[in-house]
Amino acid sequence: MASINEEIVQDTVVTVSNLASSVDVESVTEDLDHKLSENGRVDVDLDSPESADNNKTLSKNQQRKLRREEMKLVYRQKRRIKNREARKLQNKMKYEKVVLENTSSESLNDKTDEKEEEEVKIVSRKELVNQQKMEINMKLRKAKNSAPKVCIDLSFDSCMNDRERSQLSDHIQRIYGSNKKSTRPFHVILCNFSHHNPIYDTCIKKHHGFLNYIIDFYEKGVLDVYSNEEIIYLTPDSENVLESLENDRVYILGGLVDLSVKKNQTMEFASAHKIRTACLPILKYMQMDKRTDNKHSFKRILSINQVFDILLKFYETNCWEMALEYGMPKRHGYYLPENDKDIVPNLD
């Protein structure tokens, strides 16, 4: 067995020496190194004219061995390039790890500080919102003892359909929103607000937390809660003009959305119960706009939230001109005279 291995080794040595004598291995290696240096790629053209000339002087067995040796050289060069790149990457990772370890403590402290600042901002923002809510609620509760009373009479539910009731609930919600934003809110009251009234279910379903509004809810009617001497029923059909607001009076707004425009409903109710009435001083301070060809309605019938906004602005400024200009819809066709444009509110 040992003799066979020795013979194989001798044959291999003879073959390699023959190959070395016939082929310049150093030139092949230099050529491979040159090709490997270009973009890390290895391109061996075994079918080139030079290799073809060499192959003519070699047997097939020698050609196969030569190809094998050339492929070994290529493999070695590839492995060297691969190892070189791996070492570079490893060194780079080590360097980045050292830098990261040095800066990790500082960055961790910075992130902790930023997180704490964000938490403080969130807490402070929540505290600010809660404080604003508390101030608004306190302002509305204080108005119950010192401000004029504005009561919405919900006894006209039988005169409205579902669509009109839905709009009425929206008007009540807007009234509460305006009262919250005001610097001098009213004491708002709802009468005839009972489970038997369809408007009750409409308000509860449409507006979340409606029963939590800082409003006085009464199931009884207006005349069951207040006396006739306290009440002033606001209606556009009245001949009495409202001049001022008094703290000991209750100003009634008829809770009615009448899309079919049935006149005198609130006036008839007030007259039947001998309640004092009044209307907003629209014609006293404003004029009909007939200067253009625009078709205006010239109506003095307003929704309850529009009447409320006018009353609220007058209560804040004590100026009917500013209140009417603020709350009167432009489409109705009323405007202030030219000499009243620069009116200064009387806050006394």
C-alpha positions in Angstrom: 0.0 0.0 0.0 2.8 2.4 0.9 4.6 1.6 -2.4 1.4 2.6 -4.3 1.2 5.9 -2.5 4.8 6.6 -3.2 4.3 5.9 -6.9 1.3 8.3 -7.0 3.3 11.1 -5.3 6.2 10.6 -7.7 3.8 10.8 -10.7 2.2 14.0 -9.3 5.7 15.6 -8.8 6.7 14.7 -12.3 3.4 16.1 -13.7 3.7 19.4 -11.8 7.3 19.8 -12.9 6.3 19.1 -16.5 3.5 21.7 -16.2 5.8 24.2 -14.7 8.3 23.8 -17.5 5.5 24.2 -20.2 3.5 27.0 -18.5 4.7 30.2 -16.8 2.8 29.9 -13.5 4.1 33.3 -12.2 2.6 35.1 -15.3 -0.8 33.4 -14.6 -0.7 34.3 -11.0 0.2 38.0 -11.8 -2.6 38.0 -14.4 -5.1 36.7 -11.8 -3.9 39.2 -9.2 -4.5 42.0 -11.7 -8.0 40.7 -12.4 -8.8 40.3 -8.8 -7.8 43.8 -8.0 -10.6 45.2 -10.3 -13.8 45.6 -8.3 -13.1 42.4 -6.4 -14.1 40.2 -9.3 -12.3 37.3 -10.9 -12.6 36.6 -14.5 -10.5 33.8 -16.0 -10.7 33.4 -19.7 -9.4 29.9 -20.3 -10.3 30.1 -23.9 -8.0 33.0 -24.7 -5.5 32.7 -27.6 -2.5 32.4 -25.2 -4.2 29.5 -23.3 -5.2 27.9 -26.6 -1.5 27.9 -27.8 -0.4 26.3 -24.6 -3.2 23.7 -24.7 -1.9 22.6 -28.2 1.4 21.4 -26.6 -0.4 19.6 -23.6 -2.3 16.4 -23.4 -5.9 16.3 -22.2 -4.8 15.0 -18.8 -2.3 17.9 -18.4 -4.9 20.4 -19.5 -7.3 19.2 -16.9 -4.6 19.4 -14.2 -3.7 22.9 -15.4 -7.2 24.0 -15.1 -7.5 22.6 -11.6 -4.4 24.5 -10.5 -5.7 27.7 -12.0 -9.0 27.3 -10.2 -7.1 26.7 -6.9 -5.3 30.0 -7.4 -8.6 31.7 -8.1 -10.2 30.2 -5.0 -7.2 31.3 -2.9 -7.5 34.9 -4.2 -11.3 35.0 -3.5 -10.7 33.6 0.0 -8.1 36.3 0.7 -10.4 39.1 -0.5 -13.3 37.6 1.6 -11.1 37.3 4.7 -9.8 40.9 4.2 -13.3 42.3 4.0 -14.4 40.2 7.0 -11.6 41.6 9.1 -12.4 45.2 8.0 -16.1 44.7 9.0 -15.1 43.1 12.3 -12.7 46.0 13.2 -15.4 48.5 12.2 -18.0 46.7 14.5 -15.5 46.7 17.3 -14.9 50.4 16.9 -18.6 51.2 16.8 -19.1 49.1 19.9 -16.5 51.0 21.8 -18.0 54.3 20.7 -21.5 53.1 21.6 -20.3 52.0 25.1 -18.8 55.4 25.7 -21.8 57.3 24.6 -24.5 54.9 25.9 -24.5 56.4 29.4 -24.8 60.0 28.1 -27.5 59.1 25.6 -29.4 57.1 28.2 -29.4 60.1 30.5 -30.5 62.4 27.7 -33.4 60.0 26.7 -34.4 59.8 30.3 -34.5 63.6 30.6 -36.5 63.9 27.4 -39.0 61.3 28.5 -39.4 63.0 31.8 -39.9 66.4 30.1 -42.6 64.8 27.8 -44.3 63.3 30.8 -44.3 66.7 32.6 -45.7 68.4 29.5 -48.5 65.8 29.2 -49.3 66.1 32.9 -49.2 69.9 32.7 -51.4 69.9 29.7 -53.9 67.7 31.4 -53.8 69.8 34.5 -54.4 72.9 32.4 -57.4 71.4 30.7 -58.8 70.2 34.1 -58.2 73.6 35.6 -60.0 75.3 32.7 -63.0 72.9 33.1 -63.1 73.6 36.8 -63.0 77.4 36.2 -65.9 77.1 33.6 -68.0 75.0 35.9 -67.4 77.3 38.8 -68.3 80.3 36.6 -71.6 78.6 35.5 -72.5 77.6 39.1 -71.8 81.2 40.3 -74.1 82.5 37.6 -77.0 80.6 39.2 -76.9 83.0 42.1 -76.1 86.3 40.4 -77.0 86.3 36.7 -80.4 86.8 35.0 -82.4 83.6 34.3 -83.0 82.4 30.7 -85.5 79.6 30.6 -86.4 77.4 27.6 -90.0 76.4 27.6 -90.3 72.9 26.1 -94.1 72.6 26.2 -94.5 72.9 22.4 -93.4 69.3 21.6 -96.8 68.4 20.2 -96.3 71.2 17.5 -93.1 69.7 16.1 -92.1 66.6 14.2 -89.0 64.5 14.7 -86.9 66.6 12.5 -87.8 69.8 14.3 -87.2 68.2 17.7 -83.7 67.1 16.5 -83.0 70.7 15.5 -84.3 72.0 18.8 -81.9 69.7 20.7 -79.0 71.1 18.6 -80.1 74.6 19.4 -80.1 73.8 23.2 -76.6 72.3 22.8 -75.4 75.5 21.1 -76.9 77.6 23.8 -75.0 75.7 26.5 -71.8 76.0 24.4 -72.2 79.8 24.1 -72.9 80.1 27.8 -69.7 78.2 28.7 -67.6 80.5 26.5 -69.1 83.7 27.8 -67.3 85.9 30.3 -70.7 86.6 31.9 -72.9 83.5 31.6 -76.6 83.3 32.2 -78.4 81.0 34.5 -79.9 78.6 32.0 -83.1 76.5 32.8 -85.1 73.9 31.0 -88.8 73.5 31.9 -91.2 70.7 30.8 -88.1 68.5 30.5 -89.6 65.2 31.5 -89.4 61.5 30.4 -92.9 61.9 28.8 -91.6 64.7 26.5 -90.1 63.3 23.2 -87.5 66.1 23.3 -86.0 64.5 26.4 -85.1 61.3 24.6 -83.8 63.3 21.6 -81.4 65.3 23.7 -80.1 62.3 25.6 -79.5 60.3 22.5 -77.9 63.0 20.3 -75.7 64.7 22.9 -73.5 62.6 25.2 -73.5 63.7 28.8 -76.5 66.1 28.3 -77.8 65.5 31.8 -74.3 66.6 33.2 -74.8 70.1 31.7 -74.7 72.8 34.4 -78.4 73.6 33.7 -81.4 73.5 35.9 -83.8 70.8 34.7 -87.5 70.9 35.7 -90.2 68.5 34.7 -92.8 71.1 35.6 -94.0 73.8 33.4 -92.9 77.5 33.5 -95.9 78.7 35.5 -95.4 75.9 38.1 -91.8 76.9 38.7 -92.1 80.8 38.5 -94.8 83.3 39.1 -96.3 85.6 36.5 -94.6 88.6 38.0 -91.1 87.2 37.4 -91.7 86.0 33.8 -91.1 87.9 30.6 -91.9 85.8 27.5 -89.7 86.8 24.6 -91.7 86.6 21.3 -91.2 88.4 18.0 -95.0 89.1 17.9 -94.9 91.3 21.0 -95.4 95.1 20.9 -93.3 95.6 23.9 -89.6 96.3 23.3 -87.0 94.8 25.6 -84.7 97.6 26.9 -82.6 95.9 29.6 -82.0 92.7 31.5 -82.8 92.4 35.2 -81.4 89.8 37.6 -84.7 89.2 39.3 -86.5 88.4 36.0 -86.9 85.1 34.2 -86.7 85.5 30.4 -88.6 82.7 28.6 -87.6 81.4 25.2 -90.2 79.3 23.5 -88.6 75.9 22.7 -90.0 75.7 19.2 -88.6 75.0 15.8 -91.3 75.7 13.3 -90.2 74.9 9.8 -93.8 75.6 8.5 -93.7 79.0 10.2 -96.9 79.0 12.2 -97.2 82.5 13.6 -98.2 83.7 17.0 -97.8 80.4 18.8 -95.7 81.7 21.7 -97.6 85.0 21.7 -100.9 83.1 22.0 -99.5 81.0 24.9 -98.4 84.0 26.8 -101.6 85.9 26.2 -103.7 82.9 27.3 -101.8 82.8 30.6 -101.5 86.6 31.1 -97.7 86.6 30.9 -95.8 89.7 30.2 -94.2 89.7 26.7 -91.3 91.5 25.0 -89.4 91.4 21.7 -85.8 92.3 20.8 -85.2 95.9 19.8 -84.4 95.0 16.2 -86.4 97.8 14.5 -85.3 100.3 17.1 -81.6 100.0 16.3 -81.5 98.4 12.8 -82.8 99.2 9.4 -84.0 97.1 6.5 -81.3 96.8 3.7 -83.1 97.9 0.6 -80.0 99.4 -1.0 -79.3 96.4 -3.2 -81.3 94.1 -5.4 -80.7 91.2 -3.1 -83.8 89.5 -1.9 -83.9 89.4 1.9 -86.5 87.8 4.1 -86.6 90.8 6.6 -87.8 88.3 9.2 -87.6 89.0 12.9 -88.2 85.4 13.8 -85.0 83.9 15.1 -84.0 80.5 16.4 -83.7 80.3 20.2 -79.9 80.0 20.1 -79.7 83.2 17.9 -81.9 85.0 20.4 -79.8 83.7 23.3 -76.5 84.8 21.6 -77.9 88.4 21.2 -79.0 88.5 24.8 -75.7 87.1 26.0 -73.7 89.7 24.0 -75.9 92.5 25.4 -75.3 91.2 28.9 -71.5 91.3 28.3 -71.4 94.7 26.6 -74.6 96.5 27.7 -74.9 97.6 24.0 -77.8 96.6 21.9 -76.1 97.8 18.6 -73.1 95.5 19.2 -75.4 92.6 20.3 -77.7 92.9 17.3 -74.9 93.3 14.8 -73.2 90.2 16.4 -76.2 87.9 16.5 -78.5 89.0 13.7 -78.1 86.9 10.5 -77.1 88.9 7.5 -79.6 87.0 5.3 -82.5 88.6 7.2 -81.6 91.9 5.6 -81.1 94.2 8.7 -78.1 96.5 9.2 -76.9 99.2 11.5 -77.1 102.8 10.3 -73.9 104.4 9.3 -73.6 106.7 12.3 -73.8 103.6 14.6 -70.9 101.7 13.2 -68.3 103.0 15.7 -70.4 102.4 18.9 -68.4 101.8 22.1 -69.9 99.3 24.5 -71.1 100.6 27.8 -69.7 98.2 30.4 -70.8 100.1 33.5 
